[in-house]
Amino acid sequence: MAEAPRLKVPPFLRPPAGARAAAVLVLFGEGPHGPDVLLTQRAATLSKHAGQPAFPGGRIDPDDDGPVAAALREAHEEAGVRPSGCQVLATLPELYLSRSNYRVTPVAAWWREPSDISPGHPGEVAAVARVPLAELTDPGNRLNVRHPSGFAGPAFRVSGMLVWGFTAMLLTEILKLGGWDRPWDTSRIEDLPPEVIALAARG
């Protein structure tokens, strides 16, 4: 497995001491519409991050052999991804998810033997999707969204989802790191939809 690439980590995403350990799987593959990445959409009934698109992942359990094992386990539980079909490429620097106080290790992998995917935990995952990189890099699908707090961050409108928050920030840096980024109108800012705000306010 390769050393961690030089992912640019903004100061507010650097984990403080005492944050809980978690991991997510950034799974790339060759899909029916070209190279893609796997995303899930969290169930609207969850108390935290309800309804938000995300990478499969969760906390690192005591029985897990580190972040790689945790990321693969969570992808299997949440989306039906077979760990044996994934080739782990690298672990990226830890990032801080302040709302749940997690220090998250992104694990990048290649889906060399894709498996059928479906929501594994109906109470946790509402949908799973293989999102083409061409959609993510399309300038027409990119924007910034503004939270009522005034904070604005990157977002994507892809595969019927509004991807924002932590996942969109990580995707933005990964696209830059991979050399896939294309110029887009960074002055385009929209308020988060009321229904998204309502779900985000839970917990």
C-alpha positions in Angstrom: 0.0 0.0 0.0 1.3 3.4 -0.9 2.2 6.2 1.5 -0.5 8.8 2.1 -0.7 11.3 -0.8 -0.2 15.0 0.1 -3.9 15.9 0.6 -4.3 19.6 1.4 -6.0 19.7 4.9 -7.5 23.0 5.9 -6.9 23.9 9.6 -10.5 23.4 10.6 -10.3 19.8 9.3 -7.3 18.9 11.4 -8.3 16.6 14.2 -7.9 17.7 17.8 -6.7 15.4 20.6 -9.3 13.1 21.9 -11.4 12.8 18.8 -12.8 9.3 18.1 -11.3 7.2 15.3 -13.2 6.4 12.1 -12.6 5.5 8.5 -14.3 5.9 5.1 -13.7 4.0 1.9 -13.1 6.1 -1.2 -13.7 3.4 -3.7 -12.9 4.0 -7.4 -13.9 1.7 -10.2 -14.6 1.4 -13.9 -18.4 1.6 -14.2 -20.8 1.5 -17.1 -20.3 5.3 -17.7 -16.5 5.3 -17.2 -14.5 5.8 -14.0 -16.6 6.3 -10.9 -16.6 6.5 -7.1 -19.0 4.9 -4.7 -21.3 7.1 -2.5 -24.1 6.2 -0.1 -27.0 8.4 1.0 -27.7 8.2 4.7 -31.2 7.5 5.9 -33.4 10.5 6.8 -34.2 9.0 10.1 -30.7 9.1 11.5 -29.9 11.6 14.4 -26.7 12.8 12.8 -25.9 13.6 9.1 -29.4 12.5 8.2 -30.0 12.3 4.5 -26.5 13.3 3.5 -24.5 11.6 0.7 -21.3 10.1 2.1 -18.6 7.7 1.5 -19.3 4.3 3.2 -17.6 4.2 6.6 -17.9 4.6 10.3 -16.1 4.3 13.6 -13.1 1.9 14.0 -14.2 -0.9 16.3 -11.9 -2.6 18.7 -12.0 -5.8 16.6 -10.9 -3.9 13.4 -7.3 -4.1 12.4 -7.0 -0.4 11.9 -8.7 2.1 9.4 -8.3 -0.1 6.3 -10.2 -3.0 7.9 -12.8 -0.7 9.3 -13.4 1.0 5.9 -13.7 -2.3 4.1 -16.1 -3.7 6.8 -18.3 -0.7 6.7 -18.5 -0.7 2.9 -19.6 -4.3 3.0 -22.2 -3.7 5.7 -23.6 -0.5 4.1 -23.4 -1.2 0.4 -22.6 -4.9 -0.1 -19.1 -4.3 -1.3 -16.9 -7.5 -1.1 -13.6 -6.6 0.6 -11.8 -9.2 -1.5 -12.7 -7.3 -4.7 -11.0 -4.1 -3.5 -7.3 -3.2 -3.9 -6.3 -0.7 -1.3 -4.2 2.0 -2.8 -3.4 4.4 0.1 -4.6 5.9 3.3 -5.0 9.7 3.3 -4.3 12.1 6.2 -6.9 12.1 9.0 -9.7 14.7 8.8 -11.9 16.1 11.5 -15.7 15.6 11.4 -16.6 18.1 14.1 -20.4 17.4 14.3 -19.7 13.8 15.6 -16.2 14.4 16.9 -14.5 11.8 14.7 -11.0 11.8 13.2 -11.6 10.2 9.9 -9.0 8.3 7.9 -10.0 8.2 4.2 -8.9 4.9 2.6 -8.5 5.0 -1.2 -9.1 1.8 -3.1 -9.6 0.4 -6.6 -12.6 -1.8 -7.3 -10.9 -4.5 -9.3 -13.8 -7.0 -9.0 -17.0 -5.0 -8.6 -19.9 -6.6 -6.7 -23.6 -5.9 -6.8 -24.4 -3.0 -4.4 -27.5 -2.2 -2.4 -28.3 -0.5 0.9 -27.2 -2.9 3.6 -28.7 -1.2 6.6 -32.1 0.2 5.7 -32.2 2.2 9.0 -28.8 3.8 8.1 -28.4 3.8 4.3 -31.2 5.0 2.0 -29.4 4.5 -1.3 -26.0 3.6 -2.9 -24.7 4.9 -6.2 -21.7 4.7 -8.4 -21.1 8.3 -9.4 -19.1 8.8 -12.6 -16.1 11.1 -12.2 -17.3 12.8 -15.4 -20.3 14.0 -13.5 -18.3 15.2 -10.5 -15.9 17.2 -12.8 -18.6 18.7 -15.0 -18.5 22.4 -14.2 -22.2 22.6 -14.5 -22.6 20.2 -11.6 -20.4 22.2 -9.2 -21.4 25.0 -6.9 -20.9 26.3 -3.3 -23.7 26.0 -0.8 -24.2 28.4 2.1 -25.3 27.1 5.6 -27.5 29.5 7.7 -24.5 30.0 9.9 -22.9 31.8 6.9 -20.3 29.2 6.1 -20.1 28.3 2.4 -18.4 25.2 1.1 -18.2 23.2 -2.1 -21.0 21.0 -3.4 -21.9 18.8 -6.3 -25.3 18.0 -7.9 -24.8 14.5 -9.2 -26.8 11.3 -9.6 -29.9 13.0 -8.1 -28.0 14.0 -5.0 -26.8 17.2 -3.5 -23.3 16.3 -2.1 -22.1 18.9 0.4 -20.3 19.2 3.7 -17.4 16.9 4.7 -17.9 14.6 1.7 -17.9 17.4 -0.8 -14.8 18.9 0.7 -13.0 15.6 0.6 -14.1 15.0 -3.0 -12.9 18.4 -4.0 -9.4 17.7 -2.7 -9.3 14.2 -4.2 -10.2 15.6 -7.6 -7.4 18.1 -7.3 -5.0 15.4 -6.1 -5.9 13.1 -9.0 -5.5 15.9 -11.6 -9.1 15.5 -12.6 -10.2 19.0 -11.5 -11.7 21.3 -14.2 -12.2 25.1 -14.0 -15.7 25.9 -12.7 -17.6 29.0 -11.5 -16.5 29.3 -7.9 -18.6 32.4 -7.4 -21.8 30.3 -7.8 -23.3 30.2 -4.3 -26.7 28.9 -3.3 -28.4 28.6 0.1 -28.8 25.0 1.3 -32.4 23.9 0.6 -34.7 24.1 3.7 -35.3 20.3 3.7 -31.5 19.7 3.8 -31.1 22.2 6.7 -33.9 20.5 8.6 -32.3 17.1 8.4 -28.8 18.6 9.2 -30.2 20.2 12.3 -31.0 16.9 13.9 -28.8 15.7 16.8 
